[in-house]
Amino acid sequence: MGRTVKTETPAAPVSRRTMLIVLGSAASSFVLEGCASLADSGARLDAGEVTTNPTLLVATTRKAVNGARAKPWFGTERAARVSIARAKLIAPGDGRFSMASIGLDDWRLDAIETVPKVGDLLGHAGGRRDVLVYVHGFNQTFETAALDAARLSDGIRFHGETMVFSWPSKAKLFDYGYDRESAMWSRDALEEVLSGLIASPAVGRIHIVAHSIGTMLTMEGIRQIYDRHGGVVAERIGALVFASPDIDINVFSSSVERIGPMASKIAVITATNDRALAVSGWLAGGITRVGAAEQAELKRLGLHVIDASKEGWGIINHDLFLSNAQIRQVIRRAIDRQPLDGA
């Protein structure tokens, strides 16, 4: 039996990232929707599953804090083994005139229920269902990573289960080295989790969206699982979306050559004006990061490339997959196996 832990969660203060998402989404919605009917103020007919059933699957290599009984649930230290859990979420208010529509309400994490293994997260009734796995990037707490997974799933209207894979980030701007090593340290755990999903009769295709340093971890996990299982894995993996990949271009190119047919499933979201990747490249001795590389260089590897350089209006331009509606549409099309050209 799992353990359910619930905590009274006050409305969280609005973060800078949340405000960027709200402002970006509002601007995009205005352009895309125009003068929509006021009848839209009711529940969204196209809502993703995380909205109608606000539950998130969790896999984390972070060490639990106080048995994961209350916030922050999982901290910044590395755990001896991967923890598997369900997270109960509280969705923001719906409707055109809700507090969420003006940025004063957001997703919240309400309770954690731990379970022994990945297979215990998924039932066997109702046939196979797709799973969206989000692997976060640098400078993230467990909670911010989990809520970003919910925002992503909600933003692309995903129908299926959503999982966050959270590795032990220090969640501090100047701890890039610790974060990078923690991400790489977690690659065996990610392989274990993906293997558990693939083995489950309740799981259909597995889609992975990874961000920043999380793409390095994901590539390593994918490479390991392909080396172990080969074409069987390729059939079960759906979309592989790498948003602002913080990976050495030479290391990445070598890995792409080692994952066989799965390379054709990769969609890379780049931005040559991504300031965070510029700093990362400088720290890495001037080696270009994949997320800031030129399109031609990546297309030669047989990858789908989406240049988001003109989509961002902020200073950093590193989180466009969350804040920009057009980029979210690209992710949706990748999952639906639709052409990505003209994004």
Legacy VTK file of the C-alpha trace (Angstrom):
# vtk DataFile Version 3.0
C-alpha trace
ASCII
DATASET POLYDATA
POINTS 343 float
0.000 0.000 0.000
1.202 3.482 -0.755
1.348 6.329 1.678
-0.713 9.427 0.996
0.555 12.638 2.471
-1.560 15.750 2.242
-0.747 19.277 3.255
-2.739 22.436 3.338
-1.260 24.479 0.531
-1.841 28.219 0.522
-1.928 30.036 -2.754
1.670 30.390 -3.846
3.138 33.766 -4.717
3.325 34.370 -8.432
6.808 33.539 -9.717
8.686 35.262 -12.520
8.341 32.132 -14.668
4.602 31.973 -14.042
4.196 35.603 -15.062
6.153 34.978 -18.266
3.926 32.004 -19.046
0.785 34.010 -18.344
1.886 36.991 -20.406
3.153 34.839 -23.247
0.027 32.726 -23.309
-2.219 35.775 -23.138
-0.466 37.415 -26.063
-0.537 34.220 -28.127
-4.169 33.568 -27.283
-5.112 37.060 -28.414
-3.441 36.483 -31.760
-4.770 32.946 -32.232
-8.291 33.339 -30.913
-9.219 36.921 -31.721
-12.610 37.917 -30.342
-13.751 34.570 -28.977
-17.253 34.225 -27.619
-17.857 34.993 -23.960
-19.536 31.600 -23.826
-16.010 30.178 -23.571
-15.953 31.136 -19.886
-17.057 27.618 -18.915
-14.873 24.514 -18.667
-12.616 23.960 -21.659
-13.929 21.269 -23.997
-10.382 20.530 -25.198
-8.832 20.333 -21.731
-5.951 17.923 -21.269
-6.238 15.001 -18.887
-4.112 16.620 -16.189
-6.794 19.309 -15.941
-9.748 16.953 -15.680
-7.846 14.514 -13.459
-5.135 16.571 -11.703
-2.723 13.761 -10.894
0.949 13.544 -11.805
3.172 10.467 -11.846
6.525 11.026 -10.145
9.951 9.441 -10.434
12.802 11.164 -8.639
16.398 10.573 -7.600
16.127 13.313 -4.972
16.325 12.391 -1.307
12.971 12.661 0.466
12.607 15.376 3.105
10.858 14.170 6.279
9.533 11.131 4.467
7.985 13.312 1.742
5.188 14.157 4.171
5.037 17.883 3.357
6.617 20.600 1.279
9.319 20.495 -0.112
8.682 16.699 -0.253
11.986 15.976 -2.033
15.118 18.081 -1.595
18.430 18.759 -3.301
20.440 15.761 -2.067
20.950 12.531 -4.006
18.962 9.507 -2.875
20.240 5.930 -2.649
17.499 4.784 -5.035
14.769 6.204 -7.215
11.448 7.100 -5.517
8.149 6.454 -7.301
4.976 8.313 -6.352
1.734 9.948 -7.400
1.260 13.653 -6.853
-2.176 15.130 -6.335
-2.413 18.584 -7.887
-4.781 21.517 -7.541
-5.535 23.009 -10.933
-5.911 26.763 -11.361
-9.402 28.166 -11.711
-10.939 27.823 -15.174
-12.739 30.390 -17.252
-12.006 33.676 -18.948
-12.747 35.687 -15.786
-10.989 33.427 -13.279
-8.068 34.536 -11.102
-5.807 32.326 -13.245
-6.650 34.373 -16.319
-4.883 37.384 -14.778
-1.970 35.444 -13.288
-3.218 35.290 -9.684
-3.809 31.542 -9.557
-1.590 28.688 -10.683
-1.033 24.947 -10.370
-0.293 23.746 -6.837
1.070 20.519 -5.384
-1.295 19.149 -2.749
-0.288 15.611 -1.741
2.239 12.840 -2.408
1.529 9.103 -2.367
4.594 6.876 -2.651
4.415 3.434 -4.279
7.015 0.642 -4.506
7.573 0.537 -8.282
6.638 2.089 -11.617
4.151 -0.660 -12.454
2.096 0.253 -9.380
1.350 3.685 -10.817
-0.689 2.349 -13.720
-3.832 0.244 -13.771
-4.519 -2.568 -16.223
-8.061 -1.623 -17.244
-9.059 0.419 -20.265
-6.286 -0.630 -22.644
-2.951 1.044 -23.264
-2.502 4.746 -22.633
0.294 7.069 -23.718
2.608 8.616 -21.124
4.259 12.036 -21.329
7.550 12.186 -19.397
9.010 15.596 -18.551
12.690 15.835 -17.585
13.486 19.249 -16.143
16.582 21.385 -16.504
19.012 23.411 -14.389
18.100 25.311 -11.213
14.816 23.604 -10.318
13.242 22.448 -7.061
11.129 19.297 -7.015
7.985 21.396 -6.775
8.811 23.746 -9.644
9.695 20.756 -11.839
6.432 18.991 -10.998
4.342 22.083 -11.659
6.152 22.744 -14.944
5.239 19.192 -15.985
1.590 19.977 -15.234
1.745 23.280 -17.139
3.341 21.579 -20.124
0.782 18.767 -20.204
-2.077 21.226 -19.802
-0.626 23.596 -22.407
-0.427 20.932 -25.115
-3.765 19.351 -24.086
-2.145 15.951 -23.596
-4.500 12.977 -23.280
-2.805 10.291 -21.230
-0.706 10.058 -18.080
1.926 12.701 -17.318
5.114 11.948 -15.376
7.870 14.182 -14.045
11.355 12.732 -13.734
13.125 14.965 -11.228
16.854 14.745 -10.564
18.687 16.456 -7.639
19.188 20.059 -8.701
20.536 22.448 -6.059
18.067 25.030 -7.379
20.683 27.757 -7.130
22.012 29.894 -9.946
25.697 29.319 -9.135
25.522 25.546 -8.625
25.632 24.629 -12.314
28.454 22.126 -11.730
26.519 20.202 -9.069
23.419 20.157 -11.252
25.273 18.872 -14.277
26.853 16.029 -12.299
23.554 15.171 -10.600
21.810 14.939 -13.945
24.428 12.544 -15.333
24.373 10.546 -12.082
20.625 9.979 -12.612
20.892 8.331 -16.051
20.682 4.756 -14.720
17.549 5.668 -12.759
15.952 7.197 -15.864
16.719 4.013 -17.792
15.108 2.003 -14.971
11.960 4.155 -15.060
11.645 4.018 -18.846
12.157 0.239 -18.756
9.353 -0.015 -16.192
7.014 1.993 -18.404
7.891 -0.081 -21.469
7.250 -3.312 -19.539
3.823 -2.166 -18.342
0.874 -3.576 -20.326
-1.027 -0.361 -19.498
1.393 1.897 -21.398
1.183 2.720 -25.084
3.708 5.130 -26.529
6.101 7.050 -24.294
6.760 10.688 -25.224
9.640 12.557 -23.620
10.045 16.324 -23.366
13.384 17.308 -21.863
14.700 20.787 -21.112
18.194 22.253 -20.795
20.533 19.925 -18.838
17.652 17.450 -18.715
18.240 16.763 -22.412
21.762 15.550 -21.657
20.368 13.157 -19.047
17.638 12.016 -21.446
20.044 11.346 -24.297
22.227 9.253 -21.998
19.211 7.292 -20.728
17.899 6.717 -24.258
21.309 5.606 -25.452
21.649 3.107 -22.603
18.182 1.643 -23.036
18.657 1.321 -26.792
21.985 -0.463 -26.270
20.205 -2.901 -23.961
16.932 -3.505 -25.822
17.417 -2.292 -29.402
14.466 -2.000 -31.784
11.876 -3.044 -29.184
12.438 0.300 -27.443
12.271 2.264 -30.681
8.770 0.954 -31.311
7.515 2.156 -27.923
9.100 5.601 -27.857
6.976 8.278 -29.474
8.182 11.877 -29.649
11.541 12.976 -28.249
11.436 16.750 -27.829
14.642 18.461 -26.711
13.919 22.058 -25.682
16.964 24.353 -25.431
19.350 21.380 -25.157
22.347 22.119 -22.935
24.601 19.483 -24.497
28.010 19.729 -26.101
27.343 19.566 -29.870
30.126 17.025 -30.418
28.944 14.717 -27.631
25.379 14.999 -28.915
26.347 14.152 -32.501
28.165 11.039 -31.318
25.153 9.919 -29.254
22.713 10.438 -32.140
24.729 7.961 -34.189
24.314 5.346 -31.437
20.510 5.318 -31.026
19.516 3.965 -34.427
15.947 4.669 -35.603
15.159 6.685 -32.490
17.207 9.574 -33.876
14.454 10.267 -36.412
12.015 10.852 -33.536
14.035 13.765 -32.107
12.735 17.314 -32.474
15.162 19.990 -31.282
13.863 23.429 -30.264
16.711 25.907 -30.685
17.191 29.637 -30.189
20.401 31.340 -31.216
19.505 34.163 -28.794
19.215 31.836 -25.760
21.314 33.726 -23.180
21.378 30.841 -20.702
22.991 28.556 -23.276
25.475 31.278 -24.169
26.662 31.282 -20.554
26.692 27.479 -20.477
28.829 27.394 -23.612
31.251 29.846 -22.040
31.516 27.679 -18.914
32.162 24.665 -21.151
35.176 26.298 -22.790
33.399 27.840 -25.740
31.868 24.625 -27.138
28.527 25.297 -28.831
25.483 23.917 -27.042
22.949 22.037 -29.169
20.165 24.481 -28.294
22.173 27.397 -29.715
23.515 25.591 -32.782
22.715 26.509 -36.367
19.828 24.594 -37.970
21.908 23.224 -40.837
24.333 21.531 -38.479
21.534 19.675 -36.688
19.578 18.813 -39.809
22.640 17.051 -41.172
22.150 14.590 -38.304
18.662 13.774 -39.597
16.829 15.625 -36.813
13.727 17.807 -36.877
14.765 21.340 -35.963
12.500 24.188 -34.856
14.165 27.594 -34.652
12.438 29.594 -31.910
14.821 32.564 -32.106
12.070 34.903 -33.288
9.448 33.649 -30.839
10.936 34.964 -27.588
10.509 38.547 -26.447
12.257 38.148 -23.084
15.844 38.605 -21.973
16.782 34.936 -21.470
14.649 32.999 -24.034
15.320 29.653 -22.345
11.789 28.546 -21.367
9.875 29.103 -24.605
8.458 25.576 -24.566
6.372 26.647 -21.544
5.585 30.277 -22.308
5.009 30.335 -26.077
1.832 28.923 -27.641
3.439 28.337 -31.033
6.198 26.220 -29.487
3.632 24.228 -27.512
1.834 23.529 -30.798
5.078 22.136 -32.205
5.318 19.730 -29.259
1.708 18.700 -29.782
2.336 18.007 -33.477
5.429 15.937 -32.648
3.348 13.760 -30.307
0.591 13.432 -32.915
3.153 12.478 -35.612
2.236 15.490 -37.696
4.721 17.416 -39.873
6.761 19.987 -37.958
7.752 22.083 -40.968
6.508 25.639 -40.908
6.364 25.808 -37.123
LINES 1 344
343 0 1 2 3 4 5 6 7 8 9 10 11 12 13 14 15 16 17 18 19 20 21 22 23 24 25 26 27 28 29 30 31 32 33 34 35 36 37 38 39 40 41 42 43 44 45 46 47 48 49 50 51 52 53 54 55 56 57 58 59 60 61 62 63 64 65 66 67 68 69 70 71 72 73 74 75 76 77 78 79 80 81 82 83 84 85 86 87 88 89 90 91 92 93 94 95 96 97 98 99 100 101 102 103 104 105 106 107 108 109 110 111 112 113 114 115 116 117 118 119 120 121 122 123 124 125 126 127 128 129 130 131 132 133 134 135 136 137 138 139 140 141 142 143 144 145 146 147 148 149 150 151 152 153 154 155 156 157 158 159 160 161 162 163 164 165 166 167 168 169 170 171 172 173 174 175 176 177 178 179 180 181 182 183 184 185 186 187 188 189 190 191 192 193 194 195 196 197 198 199 200 201 202 203 204 205 206 207 208 209 210 211 212 213 214 215 216 217 218 219 220 221 222 223 224 225 226 227 228 229 230 231 232 233 234 235 236 237 238 239 240 241 242 243 244 245 246 247 248 249 250 251 252 253 254 255 256 257 258 259 260 261 262 263 264 265 266 267 268 269 270 271 272 273 274 275 276 277 278 279 280 281 282 283 284 285 286 287 288 289 290 291 292 293 294 295 296 297 298 299 300 301 302 303 304 305 306 307 308 309 310 311 312 313 314 315 316 317 318 319 320 321 322 323 324 325 326 327 328 329 330 331 332 333 334 335 336 337 338 339 340 341 342
